[in-house]
Amino acid sequence: MKLIIAVAVAYVIYALIWAVMRLVYQNDTNFYTYFMPNIALPVLAAFKNHWWTILTYGWFHAPNTFMEMASNMLWLYCFGSVVQMLVGPKHVIPLYAYSLLGGGVFYLLAQLLPGGLGTCPPYILGPRAGLMAMTAASITLTPKYRFYLTETFSIPLMVVAGIFTVLMIFGSGFYLPVIILLAGGAFMGFSYVKLLQAGYRPAD
């Protein structure tokens, strides 16, 4: 819940800044000129001048995407609660943070692939890498887990994870670097759980 609250508060602050600047300047040009480049993860060519964005991009959503933010928080609760139940609450935020970093690195490196930059959006904003990490971590921990909606009706975690993954891929616009960002987040979630199972404690 602390993680969900943090992301929701970040969205509210970001949206308020956007609304105020839009009201003052009668447009959102200044917002997208001065704020977006300093929060969102840019293309590789611009990254050296905005290197800190690899630490910030996953905590914010675009200011006019409330439904997307709410949907993402529901998915975060869905998979994050499974992770928290099995490994404890202190691992949820570190897993999320590491996955944003790893997903960002994968996204930047993907642009070095042939055709990668040509199919790359100008900015990446949102917790997609963190959500994929929670998904991968939960199914790595307990692939046979089921969500019980009633006493007699349940849905396998693998089915929910599969539906979510398909939605994320379709939502990526099929941009190769974005798909690789998703894969990077999933890899970080898988790796984090394997480190825990091997006796390491990345959160300590």
Buried (B, 14 or more C-beta within 10 A) or exposed (E): EEBBEEBBEBBEEBBEBBBEBBEEEEEBEEBBEEBBBEBBBBBBEEBEEBEEBBEBBBBBBBBEBEEBBEBBBEBBBBBBBBBBEBBEBEBBBBBBBBBBBBBBBBBBBBBEEEEBBEBBBEBBBBBBBBBBBBBBBBBBBBEEBBBEEEEEEEEBBBEBBEEBBEEBBEBBEEBBBBBBBBBBBBBBBBBBBEEBEEEEEEBE
